[in-house]
Amino acid sequence: MKIIEVQFTPLSKIYWFNPENHDLKVADTVIVKTDLGIEMGKIIAIKDINQNEIDTREIKPIFEELGIDPDKP
């Protein structure tokens, strides 16, 4: 299973999301739905993981792909 690691601020915790059919890359900005509401975060990694390692019900899909790197002018 492919997952994306998203961080909401530079020093915040890393969260996993399901990229579904989106064509994403590291440094893209995405909109995701969290327990606290809709959040914007930056993809810091894309990984393949074994589905037996985690509870896949906890991996939420991304809400929208912005595809922009906020660090570039």
N, C-alpha and C positions, 0 to 999 in steps of 0.2 A: 504494500500500500504506500502510495506517495503522500507525504505530508509537507506542509510549509510551516516554518517557524516564524512567528510574527512577534515583534516587540513594539510596544506602544510609545515608550520613551527610551532614550539611549541606555539607561541603567535599570530598566524595569525587567520583571520576570518575562521569560519566553513562553509563548503559548503555541500550541499546535492547532492547525486547521487543515481541512480537506480542500485541496485545490480544485476538485471535481474536474471539469473539462476546460478550465481556464488555462491559457498559455501564459504562465508566470515565470519571472526570473528574480534572482536575488536583487534587492534594492527597490523593487516595485512597491508601490503603496497600494494597500487594499483596505476595503471597508469590511468589517466583520461584526457579527452580532455576538455580544458577550452577555454574561449574566447581569452586567450593569447597564446594558444598552448597546447602541451602535457606536463602534469605535473605529478610528483610523490608525493603521499601524504599518510598519515597514517589514518586508520579508528579509530575514537575515540568513535563512538557509532553506534549502529544499532537500528532503531526504526520503529514501525508501526505507520503510520499517516493516518488520514482521508483524502481521496482524495478531499473532498470538502473544506478543509482548505487551499489548495495551488493550484497554477496553475501547473499541472503536465507536461505541455509542457516545463517548465523551468528545470525539473529534467532530467539531462543527464545521459546516461548509463556510466558505467566504461569501460575503454578501454582494460585493461588487469589486471589480478590478479597476483601479485608476491607472496603473501602468506608468506612474511618474516617479521620478526620484527626487524627493524634496531637497536633497543636498546639492543638486545641480541647478545652476541659474537658468 
